[in-house]
């Protein structure tokens, strides 16, 4: 065994140990290591390639050398193995991907590389890099902090993108290091080390599947809570009943996900169903998932409201509004621009009337946007809830104004044209739910209407992000 | 209410909310010896339904049966109450039923189950549900609601008013309109921080709603004296004040209007009241929930409904300190206009900046003003 290989092996083992220990400890030692290294006159090349001798290791008092690579914050440097293999290279090799249970490192490596490729696509990697460059230029401007709000936003976004890029790069490097280790283990006939590294690859492969999913929800507002609004299309009671079914579907779907559901407003139909309703979903990634539902949902069935038992087609429109914490789209509402109304006024009011109906409607006079809440038990709470809805609607308007590319998911109900059908639910003459955007379909409408929507949502999200 | 509120909500015991006040605010600037003070009430009102322990139980099936029965009963009302005396319609009664379930069950998720899954499997429906009241009592309560038109707030023993939940047993149920009175105070004290200090009074406090809400607006800096003629009202108000942990800041005194306030003449920062203002002749035709169940003494304002309001205005000129604020609720446009004219005619130069403020239904509902500051 060459002294170089021995040193490298040692360092990787120590590194592996460190990765498992608590992070703070690692961080501190990395920083210390960095200073020590600078003292030990390491050249920049040392950081990137395994080309330094054992003598250097002794100077670093036993700290693993490979951790040094983590310091390279220059994202432009393409990580590679000792023999120059990159993640793109692995994909180019077209190694066969076998089942997870097959202990073949090439198969694991190829699967992980493919995941990395997919995740980057979902994160819109090239756009991300361009955006980062733009933000860096912005951050380096001398007059940046003249506008602290803007500066804060820029540096936050820069930080968030840097975080994503670093995480991906670290993931890539980890993959390549394990490959290095396996090659080394084979060279040295070290079965223990080989199986260790193989297991590490396997756990990376599993982890990468989760990362793929996470990358589907990497949009700006995806992690936000949201409002879902449903409105019945033309067609009277039959459509209103359909709108109520759609709303019920979302309530049940949200409950499965553990989102807190609050009915904000509901305009019941005269005979059955709802004309329109708004619910609020509180929870992580509520908007990220729910945004896939924006559009018109179509129902075909024998109408229970038709005494002649004819087949009817009904429509319901769905809008989804993120409840964004982003200050740049937070519209300052001027109290003087508001008109607040009791929803059902009439009669003398005051002491003469005892009603538990304390619904409140708020009209934002300049835009004509209104919000209503009737679900709370006091007028004060109804007003507060309606204000929150109004705030979100105004923010949404601002968001749409700011970013046309977001427009698709920030459409309000009034913007959704009835031609914009996204999904068909057929209960008669056959049974099927089909998403018209992805062509994904199932033959069990009942389970979908009971909130089993995840496969539709994930299919849509991956289709819309994974297309080239 | 932009500035920090020094009140913190703590959750204690069985979900009961209590307000704790940082010590600094407990030291009143100068204590006033109450003439007749009600410190603690010997008799307590019944505990609101939602606060009672879940000592009862029923199977989900039985609860569902009651719920279906209650729903049918509410549906049968249709618009008949609306037509008769502008009472509640079926839709409103359905909503009240939902709230009754929320208050009566321990596990809140039951209420959504009752609405959605009426055909669950048998085993599931034999599950026991913990209740705060027996199932027979639930039948009795809903019969009272529909057949006797007993106000929903008396059924559940509480009213949600602003961000408060108040016991209202035997007292006037605070109306949504009256919430605005508190907003008016919040506005005034944010314009003039000095008004936050000193004494505020709530005359004819009833459940104590206005006193408690104002006390919270004052952020612990001012003190509130709440008066009422009725011992029942003072008992209920005392219970509510205690529940929000404000007994150090709100003093309850028994007596008619300003009578128990002889020690603070000319010292008040603010006077707020929702006095009885319905003309005597109108009491008979009132919505059944109001006319048949709520205390007449809290509603009847004499021949033209203005007896108490005029008295309140006359005395305000004496009781307020210079710059002090008053706000009274009225029956509507006629009374508000009349009062403004009355004050202009009788207290010119003393009470100033008179304003009529509308409620959310657009009805001119409140009259506000200040005591002139000497030049």
Interface residues (C-beta under 8 A of the other chain):
Chain A: X248 X268 X340 X341 X342 X345 X346 X347 X348 X349 X350 X351 X352 X353 X354 X355 X356 X357 X358 X360 X376 X377 X378 X379 X380 X381
Chain B: X86 X88 X91 X92 X95 X96 X99 X116 X151 X152 X153 X160 X161 X162 X163 X164 X172 X173 X175 X176 X177 X179 X274 X276 X277 X278 X282 X286 X287 X289 X290 X294 X298 X299 X329 X330 X331 X332 X359 X360 X361 X362 X363 X365
